[in-house]
């Protein structure tokens, strides 16, 4: 009797993390330029929230699932849906679907996202210094925004805006470092991988 040949296929897929980090980073920078007081909340931010911050991150999360990366799947899918829910919080009342969220409910919403992000930050302690900065600054951003909504403080909101701009740019750096380092086959932009 002939032995059966076992054929295996090696799946090789691209790293989806830069896509997710860029979707998060660019959208975060733009929203927080608004929070810092430079321009009003407008369709540009809402569109970025739906398509790049929202859908692109959900796609990246699904791609991380295919790569068996629980952290990446949880992070990108969750934050993608964060952006979609944030846009919905802004546009659903305008369309006549529910009352606008008041400052106390927004404080609770932002606090819960801060708590989630804090736990994700703990996970980054096993990944890289770059992601530690991204998730640490994001947790701080959510907590500052929760406090600003809870207290009604315009000053805290402005501070949160500037901190959020920094947070967004750290995600952009982490994304571009991964792309450039892969292209050059060496660490051109360090991310401080934890061994």
URBELQUI-V874890 format. One line per field, one symbol per residue. psi: psi as a letter, one per 30 degrees, with the letter a starting at -180 (. if undefined). burial: b if it has 9 or more other C-alpha atoms within 8 Angstrom, else e. A space follows every 50 residues. Layout:
# URBELQUI-V874890
psi->???
burial->???
This chain:
# URBELQUI-V874890
psi->kkkkkkkkkkkjlljfeeeeeeeeeeeeeeefeeefgelljafeeeeeee eeedeeeeeeeeeeefghjeeeeeeeeefefeeeeeeefefeefggillk kleeeeeeeeeeeeeeeeeeeeeffgdleefeeeeefeeeeeeeeeeeee fgjeeeeeeeeeeeeeeefeeeeeeeeeeeeeefgljejkfhkk.
burial->eeeeeeeeeeeeeeebbbbbbbbbbbbbbbbbbbbbbeeeeeeebbbbbb bbbbbbbbbbbbbbbeeebeebbbbbbbbbbbbbebbebbebbeeeeeee eebeebbbbbbebbbebbebbebbbebbbbbbbbbbbbbbbbbbbbbbbb eebeebbbbbbbbbbbbbbbbbebbbbbbbbeeeeeeeeebeeee
